[in-house]
Amino acid sequence: MPGYIKAENKRNLADRLDRIEGQARGIKRMVDREAYCIEILTQISSLVAASEKVASILIKDHLDHCVREAIENGEDPGEKTEELKAAIERFMRI
């Protein structure tokens, strides 16, 4: 299944994912050095928020490109919206 990410978002997403990767490594170091639990939880909260922002950007891209393209091509956008709903449900653990 082909993917699509807006060109202007691709670098932004890559940068965000690099920061998330760094955050995860930092959390591992905190665990290794037995940092205070609340400090670790605070960093995990930041990592989760950063991940959610990446997901938000991808959801917007899907709407702006895939769903819009289906509508513009005279296709039924139902398949694309169903895919999106399923992805959001998985993301939100509904």
Buried (B, 14 or more C-beta within 10 A) or exposed (E): EEEEBBEEBEEBBEEBEEBBEEBBEBBEEBEEEEBEEEEBEEBBEBBEEBBEBBBEBBBEBBBEBBBEEBEEEEEEBEEBBEBBEEBEEEBEEE
